[in-house]
Amino acid sequence: MSNASPMEANFSTLVLSIGSSAAMALGLAPNPMTNKTEKDLNLARFNIDLLRMLRDKTKNNLTADEQKFIESIVTDLQMKFVTAK
């Protein structure tokens, strides 16, 4: 049996997953399925809104590091969204 542990399902992993989807939709990263960079601002907005909702719903339930992490991701993606429009 392998000693490699599976990816841990935690708050940061969830935020990174949604953030990566937003980045791909903003055309900042290629889609791993097609290896093409595509822009879909509606999808980007949806993913950013998901992160904002997650941030708001988990307020006062996160560690200081988790709070700082999601704030940083949301702020960065919002600025990139405005630039992409």
C-alpha positions as CSV (number, residue, x, y, z in Angstrom):
1,M,0.0,0.0,0.0
2,S,1.3,3.5,-0.9
3,N,2.1,6.1,1.8
4,A,0.9,8.9,-0.4
5,S,-2.0,10.6,1.2
6,P,-4.9,11.8,-0.8
7,M,-5.5,15.6,-1.2
8,E,-7.0,16.9,2.0
9,A,-10.6,18.2,1.8
10,N,-10.5,21.4,3.8
11,F,-11.6,25.1,3.5
12,S,-8.5,26.2,1.6
13,T,-8.8,23.4,-0.9
14,L,-12.4,24.4,-1.6
15,V,-11.5,28.1,-2.0
16,L,-8.6,27.2,-4.3
17,S,-10.9,25.0,-6.4
18,I,-13.5,27.7,-6.9
19,G,-10.8,30.3,-7.4
20,S,-9.1,28.2,-10.0
21,S,-12.4,27.9,-11.9
22,A,-12.8,31.7,-11.8
23,A,-9.2,32.2,-13.0
24,M,-9.8,29.9,-15.9
25,A,-13.1,31.7,-16.8
26,L,-11.2,35.0,-16.7
27,G,-8.8,33.6,-19.3
28,L,-5.9,33.6,-16.8
29,A,-5.2,29.9,-17.0
30,P,-5.9,27.2,-19.7
31,N,-8.7,24.8,-19.3
32,P,-7.0,21.5,-18.3
33,M,-9.5,19.5,-20.4
34,T,-8.8,21.4,-23.7
35,N,-5.5,23.1,-22.9
36,K,-7.1,26.2,-24.4
37,T,-7.4,29.6,-22.7
38,E,-11.0,30.8,-22.9
39,K,-12.9,33.7,-21.4
40,D,-16.4,33.3,-19.9
41,L,-17.1,36.4,-17.8
42,N,-20.5,35.1,-16.7
43,L,-18.9,32.0,-15.3
44,A,-16.1,34.0,-13.7
45,R,-18.7,36.3,-12.0
46,F,-20.6,33.2,-10.8
47,N,-17.5,31.7,-9.3
48,I,-16.5,35.0,-7.6
49,D,-20.0,35.3,-6.3
50,L,-19.8,31.7,-4.9
51,L,-16.6,32.7,-3.0
52,R,-18.2,35.9,-1.7
53,M,-21.2,33.9,-0.5
54,L,-18.9,31.4,1.1
55,R,-16.9,34.2,2.8
56,D,-20.1,35.8,4.1
57,K,-21.7,32.6,5.3
58,T,-18.5,31.4,7.2
59,K,-17.8,34.8,8.8
60,N,-16.7,34.4,12.4
61,N,-16.3,30.7,11.8
62,L,-12.9,30.8,10.2
63,T,-9.4,30.9,11.6
64,A,-7.5,34.2,11.0
65,D,-5.5,32.5,8.3
66,E,-8.5,31.1,6.5
67,Q,-10.3,34.5,6.6
68,K,-7.2,36.3,5.2
69,F,-6.9,33.6,2.5
70,I,-10.4,33.9,1.2
71,E,-10.3,37.7,1.4
72,S,-7.1,37.8,-0.6
73,I,-8.5,35.4,-3.3
74,V,-11.8,37.3,-3.6
75,T,-10.2,40.7,-3.8
76,D,-7.6,39.5,-6.4
77,L,-10.3,37.9,-8.6
78,Q,-12.6,40.9,-8.3
79,M,-9.8,43.2,-9.5
80,K,-8.9,40.8,-12.4
81,F,-12.6,40.6,-13.3
82,V,-12.8,44.4,-13.6
83,T,-9.7,44.4,-15.8
84,A,-11.1,41.6,-18.0
85,K,-14.4,43.4,-18.7
